[in-house]
């Protein structure tokens, strides 16, 4: 359940990061080509941080970590980063559909 909530939060972060990245990078010397990569990197970084906090936290009443014994410590960060990239891609798709509609797709 925590992974689903984390994914929904990262989709919202991905949707918000796209116009914020465009506001910062659009019209500058860097050009428009870096808006989507910056959004993906930002969302993956936020996903890694949230994955470390949310997925690595010990749950009360559960003696083992959610990943099980012997799992690597960086796995929650990796899962959060992958979910962040997926959330960023969903954010790009949502903005594409909002701007162009289904006829433009």
N, C-alpha and C positions, 0 to 999 in steps of 0.2 A: 504494500500500500504506500510505503514511503517513496518508492521509486516513481509511482504514478503521480503523486503529489509533486515530487521534484520535477518531473517532466512537464507538468502543467505550469509550474512556476517558471521554468526555463523557456517555455513557449512564450509566456508573457514577457520575459526578459528579452527574448529574441525579437518580439514585435516592437518593443520599445527601443531596443538598441539600433534598429535599422534607421528610423528617422533621426535619432540623435547622432549616429555616425554620418548620416548624409548632411546634417546641419553643420557638422564640424569640418568634414572633408570636401563637401561639394563646393566647387568654385575656387578651391585653393590650387596651389601649384601641383599637388599630388594627383589631382584629377578625380574623376568619378570611379575609376577602376578599383579603388581601394575601399569603397564603402562596404560592399558585401564581405570581403575578407576581414575587414576590421570588425564587422558585426559578428562574424563567426568566431573570431579569436576572442572577442569580449565575452560572448555568450559561453564559449567553452571554458574560459577562465572562471567566470561566475559559477558555472556548473561544477568545475573541479572544487572550488571553495565550498559550495553548498553540499556537494557529495561528501567531502571530508567531514563536514559538520553533521549532516543529516544521516548519512548511511553508516558512518563509523561510530556513531553514538551508541552506547550500551543501552539497551531497552530494560526498564525495570521489570524484574520478574523473569527475565531470560538470562540464564547464566552464561551463555556463549555469545560471541559477537554475531551480527546478522550474516556475516560471510562464512562462519564456521571456524573451527580451530585450524590453525596452520595456514590461513589465507594471508597473502601479502598485504602489508599495511597500505600500499599505494593503490590498491584495487578500488576503494570507494572514490578516490580522486579520479581515477581513469573512467569509472562508470559515470560519474558526474560530468566529466568533460565530454564523453560520447553523447550523453543525454543533452548537453549544452549545444553540441553541433546539430543534433537532430532538432532541437527546439529552434535553433537559428534557421535551419532549412524550412521548417514549418512557418516561421515568421516571414521568410522571403516569399513563400507560396501564398500566404494570406495577403500580403501587400500586393503581390502580382494580381491576384484575383480581385482585390478591392479596387485597384487602379484600372484594370483592363476588363474585368468581368469575364464571364465564361465564353463570350464571343471572341475576345481577344486571345484566349488561351489556345 
